[in-house]
Amino acid sequence: MKMQIKKSFIFLGIMAIVPPALGMDISFGVYQNQGGRTYQEDRWFVSKNKQFFAVFDGHGGSAMSEYAQQNMYENYQKACDCTVKSELQQCFEKTSENFIKNNPNETCGSTAVAVVVQGKDMYFANVGDSRAIHIRKKNIFQTKDHKCTDENERKRVQTQINNANKGKKRRAEIADTGDIHVPVVVNGENRKRRLAMSRSLGDKEYKQYGVVATPTVEKVTVQDGDIIVMASDGLWDMISSEDVRNFIQENKNLDETMLAEKLAEEARRIYDTGNIRRVPGYTFDNITVVVMTVNTPLPVQKKPIQKKVQNKVLSLWNTWQQNMYEYVGGLKKTKKQNNNLLSQLWITF
């Protein structure tokens, strides 16, 4: 009996005192094109409640990015009810694991960058080099690109490579450029494959060498007027985060969709002028840009009778709570009296 009373006390206490949740009014726009390529491996996703935004940039095919587009949000919803950081880590890893398990012949992979809106906070999660930035006036927060040019990422991956290489003639390695080269067999021929990032979804041939699907997750408390830009590296390879901020602040008259389109056009202009390091055989990449604006946080609309309901709940709750104390203490309040009060509480809810 004491355990039952304790559970009811905790559960009903939370229901009675939790204040209404705050909603966040987000306006957004999306622009996407294939660039100079004949295929499109980028994908993007926005949940209907505008609480989950994501961009995926596939490589070696679009199967992984498309699978993530269709399944990551569902995996996030199914994640254990713990911290948002843990739930995001679970959904990234689960999406990657399930794809590899269900598609044994696929060797492709994808980057991923996601933004989760919760109250006045936004959680930024990413693997690979798709990036999200948060802009407030001159200040910028940006997600961390996962490449072996980063010292910590290089050490982590090199440790895994050293372990995987033991006893093998054909060995994986990290090139001076930061690319990861791994030995593979294709149609009976020995080859090497190259990956430009140290974390990704899919890419099953690289998993034993330290390429994980665990995202970096950061929380940012947002306010009215903040801007978020999410994009595949088709944008970030051409324009720095600082230049994106400047471009947006110089074009405040444009809505989010037009800003996304103009940013993509600016990236193409920079590519066409040749003011970048050219890679032989490289064509202008697929590009996806999502621009979000944070508007004034709004409380969830209250029903006109909510105040009366809250007062009744509080009165019933206080009476029931006092009776429970007396009942546990051995006084003469009956179980029937307390159950009647509980029934009134449930009817009120």
C-alpha positions in Angstrom: 0.0 0.0 0.0 2.8 2.5 0.8 4.4 1.9 -2.6 1.0 2.5 -4.3 0.5 5.7 -2.4 4.0 6.9 -3.2 3.6 6.3 -6.9 0.2 8.1 -7.0 1.7 11.0 -5.1 4.5 11.5 -7.5 2.5 11.1 -10.7 -0.4 13.3 -9.7 1.9 15.9 -8.2 3.6 16.3 -11.6 0.3 16.6 -13.4 -1.0 19.2 -11.0 2.0 21.6 -10.9 3.6 21.4 -14.4 3.0 24.8 -16.0 1.8 25.1 -19.6 4.6 24.4 -22.1 5.9 27.3 -24.2 5.7 27.0 -28.0 8.2 28.5 -30.4 6.9 30.3 -33.5 9.4 29.2 -36.3 9.1 30.5 -39.9 11.4 28.7 -42.4 12.2 28.4 -46.1 14.0 25.7 -48.1 15.9 25.8 -51.4 17.5 22.8 -53.2 19.2 22.2 -56.5 21.5 19.7 -58.1 24.3 22.1 -58.9 26.4 20.9 -61.8 25.6 17.2 -61.3 23.2 14.9 -63.0 21.9 13.4 -59.7 20.6 14.7 -56.4 21.9 13.0 -53.2 20.7 15.7 -50.8 17.6 15.2 -48.8 15.8 17.4 -46.2 13.0 17.0 -43.6 10.8 19.2 -41.5 8.2 17.7 -39.1 4.7 18.9 -39.3 4.9 20.5 -35.8 8.1 22.3 -36.9 10.1 20.9 -34.0 12.5 18.7 -36.0 14.5 20.0 -38.9 17.2 18.0 -40.8 19.4 18.1 -43.8 21.2 15.0 -45.2 23.9 14.9 -47.8 24.4 11.5 -49.4 27.6 10.1 -50.9 28.1 7.0 -53.0 24.4 7.1 -53.8 21.2 8.6 -52.3 19.9 5.4 -50.5 21.3 6.4 -47.0 20.2 10.1 -47.2 16.7 9.0 -48.4 16.4 6.4 -45.7 17.4 9.0 -43.1 14.8 11.5 -44.5 12.1 8.9 -44.1 13.1 7.3 -40.7 15.2 9.6 -38.5 12.3 11.6 -37.1 10.4 8.4 -36.2 13.5 7.0 -34.6 13.8 10.2 -32.6 10.2 9.8 -31.4 10.9 6.2 -30.4 14.1 7.1 -28.4 14.0 6.5 -24.7 12.4 9.3 -22.6 15.6 10.8 -21.2 17.6 13.8 -22.3 17.3 15.4 -25.7 21.0 14.9 -26.2 20.7 11.2 -25.6 17.6 10.8 -27.7 19.4 12.5 -30.6 22.4 10.3 -30.3 20.1 7.2 -30.2 18.2 8.2 -33.3 21.3 9.0 -35.3 22.9 5.7 -34.4 19.7 3.7 -34.8 19.1 5.2 -38.2 22.6 4.2 -39.4 22.5 0.7 -37.8 19.1 -0.1 -39.3 20.1 1.0 -42.7 23.2 -1.1 -42.7 21.3 -4.1 -41.3 18.4 -3.8 -43.8 20.6 -3.0 -46.9 23.5 -5.4 -46.8 24.6 -4.6 -50.3 24.7 -0.8 -49.9 28.0 0.8 -49.2 26.8 4.4 -49.4 26.6 6.9 -46.6 25.3 10.4 -45.6 26.0 13.4 -43.5 23.3 14.6 -41.2 22.5 17.8 -39.4 19.4 18.2 -37.3 17.8 20.9 -35.1 15.3 20.1 -32.4 13.1 22.8 -31.0 12.1 22.4 -27.4 10.6 25.4 -25.6 13.1 28.2 -25.8 15.9 25.9 -26.5 17.3 24.4 -29.8 19.4 21.3 -29.9 21.9 21.1 -32.8 23.2 17.6 -33.7 25.4 16.6 -36.6 27.7 14.0 -38.2 29.9 14.9 -41.1 30.3 18.3 -42.8 26.7 19.4 -43.3 26.5 22.4 -40.9 24.0 24.5 -39.0 24.7 28.0 -37.7 22.8 30.1 -35.2 23.0 33.9 -35.8 22.2 36.6 -33.2 23.4 40.0 -34.4 27.2 39.6 -34.9 27.5 36.4 -32.8 27.6 33.0 -34.5 27.3 29.5 -33.1 28.1 26.7 -35.5 28.1 22.9 -35.4 31.4 21.1 -35.6 32.5 19.6 -38.9 33.7 16.1 -38.5 37.0 15.6 -40.4 40.3 14.2 -39.7 41.9 17.6 -40.1 40.6 18.1 -36.6 43.2 16.9 -34.1 40.8 15.1 -31.8 38.9 13.4 -34.6 42.2 12.3 -36.2 43.4 10.8 -32.9 40.2 8.9 -32.3 40.0 7.5 -35.9 43.8 6.7 -36.0 43.4 4.6 -32.8 40.7 2.6 -34.4 42.6 2.2 -37.7 45.7 1.0 -35.7 43.6 -1.7 -34.1 41.9 -2.7 -37.3 45.2 -2.9 -39.2 46.8 -5.4 -36.9 47.8 -8.6 -38.8 46.6 -7.2 -42.2 48.7 -6.7 -45.3 46.3 -4.2 -46.8 45.9 -1.3 -44.4 43.7 1.7 -43.9 45.3 5.1 -43.5 44.5 8.8 -43.0 45.9 10.9 -45.9 47.5 14.3 -45.4 44.3 15.9 -46.7 42.4 14.3 -43.8 40.6 11.8 -46.0 40.3 8.2 -44.7 41.4 5.6 -47.2 40.3 2.0 -46.6 41.0 -1.2 -48.5 38.0 -2.9 -50.2 37.4 -5.6 -52.7 35.2 -4.8 -55.7 34.3 -7.5 -58.2 37.3 -9.5 -57.0 39.7 -6.6 -57.4 41.6 -4.9 -54.5 40.8 -1.2 -54.3 40.8 1.7 -51.9 37.9 3.9 -51.0 38.1 7.4 -49.7 35.9 9.2 -47.2 36.3 12.9 -46.5 34.7 12.8 -43.0 35.2 11.1 -39.7 31.5 10.6 -38.8 28.6 9.7 -40.9 25.4 7.6 -41.3 25.9 4.3 -43.2 29.3 3.8 -44.8 29.6 0.3 -43.4 33.1 -0.3 -44.9 34.4 2.4 -42.6 32.8 1.5 -39.3 35.7 -0.7 -38.1 38.0 2.2 -38.8 36.3 4.6 -36.4 33.8 6.3 -38.6 30.9 6.5 -36.2 27.3 7.7 -36.4 27.4 9.4 -33.0 26.5 13.1 -33.4 27.9 16.1 -31.6 25.0 17.7 -29.8 24.9 21.3 -28.5 22.1 23.3 -26.9 21.4 27.0 -27.6 18.8 29.1 -25.9 17.2 31.2 -28.6 15.3 34.5 -28.6 13.2 36.6 -30.9 14.9 37.5 -34.2 17.5 34.7 -34.1 18.3 33.1 -37.5 19.4 29.5 -38.1 20.9 28.3 -41.4 21.2 24.6 -42.1 22.9 23.4 -45.3 24.9 20.7 -47.1 28.5 21.4 -47.9 27.5 22.6 -51.3 27.0 25.9 -49.5 29.8 25.7 -46.8 32.5 24.8 -49.3 31.9 28.1 -51.1 30.8 30.5 -48.3 32.1 30.8 -44.7 29.7 31.0 -41.7 30.7 34.6 -41.2 29.9 35.5 -44.8 26.6 33.7 -44.6 25.8 35.9 -41.5 26.8 39.0 -43.3 24.8 38.1 -46.4 21.6 37.5 -44.3 22.1 40.8 -42.4 22.5 42.7 -45.6 19.3 41.2 -47.0 16.8 41.4 -44.1 14.0 42.4 -46.5 13.9 38.9 -48.0 11.9 36.1 -46.5 13.4 32.7 -45.5 12.8 31.0 -48.9 14.3 33.8 -50.9 17.3 34.0 -48.5 17.9 30.2 -49.0 17.7 30.6 -52.8 20.0 33.7 -52.9 22.6 31.9 -50.7 22.6 29.0 -53.1 23.0 31.4 -56.0 25.8 33.2 -54.3 27.6 29.9 -53.8 27.2 29.1 -57.5 28.5 32.5 -58.4 31.6 32.0 -56.3 32.2 28.6 -57.9 31.8 30.0 -61.4 34.2 32.8 -60.8 36.9 30.3 -59.9 37.9 31.9 -56.6 38.2 28.5 -54.9 40.6 25.6 -54.8 39.7 23.5 -57.8 39.7 19.7 -57.6 40.2 17.8 -60.9 36.9 16.4 -62.1 35.0 18.3 -59.4 31.6 19.8 -60.4 29.5 22.2 -58.4 27.9 20.1 -55.7 24.2 19.4 -54.8 23.1 22.1 -52.5 20.3 22.3 -49.9 19.7 25.4 -47.7 17.2 25.8 -44.9 16.7 29.2 -43.3 14.8 29.5 -40.1 13.7 32.6 -38.1 12.7 32.5 -34.4 9.7 34.6 -33.7 8.4 35.6 -30.2 7.8 32.5 -28.1 4.1 32.1 -27.5 2.4 30.3 -24.6 0.1 27.5 -25.5 -3.4 28.9 -25.8 -5.4 28.4 -22.6 -9.1 27.4 -22.6 -11.3 30.0 -20.9 -12.2 27.6 -18.1 -8.6 26.5 -17.4 -8.2 28.8 -14.4 -11.3 27.4 -12.7 -10.1 23.9 -13.5 -6.7 24.6 -12.0 -8.2 26.0 -8.8 -10.5 23.0 -8.4 -7.6 20.6 -9.1 -5.4 22.4 -6.6 -8.1 22.3 -3.9 -8.8 18.6 -4.5 -5.1 17.8 -4.6 -4.3 19.6 -1.3 -7.2 17.8 0.4 -6.1 14.4 -1.0 -2.5 15.1 -0.1 -3.3 15.9 3.5 -5.5 12.8 3.8 -2.7 10.7 2.5 -0.3 12.0 5.1 -2.9 11.3 7.8 -3.7 7.9 6.4 0.0 6.9 6.3 0.4 8.3 9.8 -2.3 5.9 11.1 -5.1 8.4 11.6 -8.8 7.7 10.8 -9.2 8.9 7.3 -10.7 6.0 5.3 -9.5 4.5 2.1 -12.9 5.2 0.6 -12.7 8.9 1.3 -9.4 9.2 -0.4 -10.5 7.2 -3.4 -13.5 9.5 -3.8 -11.2 12.4 -3.9 -9.0 10.6 -6.5 -12.1 10.0 -8.7 -12.9 13.7 -8.6 -9.3 14.6 -9.6 -9.5 12.2 -12.6 -12.9 13.6 -13.6 -11.5 17.1 -13.5 -8.6 16.2 -15.8 
